[in-house]
Amino acid sequence: MLTIAALMTVLVMSLRPAVDMGGPVYMDKIMHLGAYAVLAGLARLGWPALWGGSIFLGLGLFGIGIEFAQHLMPLGRTGSLGDTAANLSGAALALVIFHFFWTRH
């Protein structure tokens, strides 16, 4: 349930009109990486039997869908390959951490 709430939060925050948050130019990439790392971690905790590749693929499609929607909607936002890369990097980072620290070898 927490994973679904986090997904909906990311969706709403991603599809609302753009707001200048200030800070360094790359700060939005760090926020993307962190958000998708949290989403992947919550998904892994919520569904531990689910294959990590499925979580990665699902979050990847979710993120690409959001970037595509941002490109199409008049929200002052644009779709970005850099954001997609940060999303995928965050998801992969969390899944790798879970693999090495929370699975039995």
C-alpha positions in Angstrom: 0.0 0.0 0.0 2.9 2.4 0.8 4.4 1.7 -2.6 1.2 2.6 -4.4 0.9 5.8 -2.3 4.5 6.7 -3.2 3.9 6.0 -6.9 0.8 8.2 -6.9 2.8 11.0 -5.1 5.5 10.8 -7.8 2.9 10.9 -10.5 1.1 13.9 -9.1 4.3 15.8 -8.4 5.6 15.0 -11.9 2.5 16.1 -13.8 1.8 19.4 -12.0 2.9 22.7 -13.5 6.7 23.3 -13.3 8.0 25.1 -10.3 11.6 26.5 -10.1 13.1 24.8 -7.0 16.4 26.7 -7.2 19.7 25.1 -6.3 22.3 23.6 -8.6 21.4 22.8 -12.2 21.7 19.0 -11.6 19.5 19.0 -8.4 16.5 17.7 -10.3 18.5 14.7 -11.4 19.4 13.9 -7.8 15.7 14.2 -6.9 14.8 11.9 -9.7 17.4 9.4 -8.6 16.4 9.5 -5.0 12.6 9.2 -5.8 13.1 6.2 -7.9 15.5 4.6 -5.5 12.8 5.0 -2.8 10.1 3.6 -5.1 12.3 0.5 -5.9 13.1 0.0 -2.3 9.5 0.2 -1.3 8.5 -2.2 -4.1 11.2 -4.7 -3.0 10.1 -4.5 0.7 6.4 -4.7 -0.3 6.8 -7.6 -2.7 10.0 -9.5 -1.7 9.2 -12.5 -3.9 8.9 -10.3 -7.0 11.9 -10.5 -9.4 14.0 -7.3 -9.3 14.0 -7.1 -13.1 10.2 -6.8 -13.0 10.4 -3.9 -10.5 13.1 -2.3 -12.7 11.1 -2.7 -15.8 7.9 -1.5 -14.2 9.5 1.6 -12.8 11.3 2.2 -16.1 8.0 2.1 -18.0 6.3 4.3 -15.3 9.1 6.9 -15.6 9.1 6.9 -19.4 5.3 7.3 -19.4 5.7 10.3 -17.1 8.4 11.9 -19.3 6.2 11.3 -22.4 3.2 12.9 -20.6 5.3 15.9 -19.6 6.3 16.3 -23.2 2.7 16.3 -24.4 1.0 18.3 -21.7 1.2 22.1 -21.5 2.6 22.2 -17.9 5.8 24.1 -18.5 7.6 20.8 -18.3 9.5 18.9 -21.0 10.3 15.2 -21.2 14.0 14.5 -20.6 16.3 11.6 -21.4 18.4 12.8 -18.5 15.5 12.5 -16.1 14.8 9.0 -17.5 18.5 8.0 -17.0 18.3 9.3 -13.4 15.1 7.4 -12.8 16.6 4.2 -14.0 19.8 4.8 -12.1 17.9 5.3 -8.9 15.8 2.2 -9.3 18.9 0.1 -10.2 20.9 1.5 -7.3 18.2 0.5 -4.8 17.8 -3.0 -6.3 21.5 -3.6 -6.3 21.8 -2.6 -2.7 18.9 -4.8 -1.8 20.4 -7.7 -3.7 23.7 -7.5 -1.9 22.6 -6.6 1.6 19.2 -8.2 2.0 19.2 -11.4 0.1 20.9 -14.6 1.3 23.9 -15.8 -0.7 
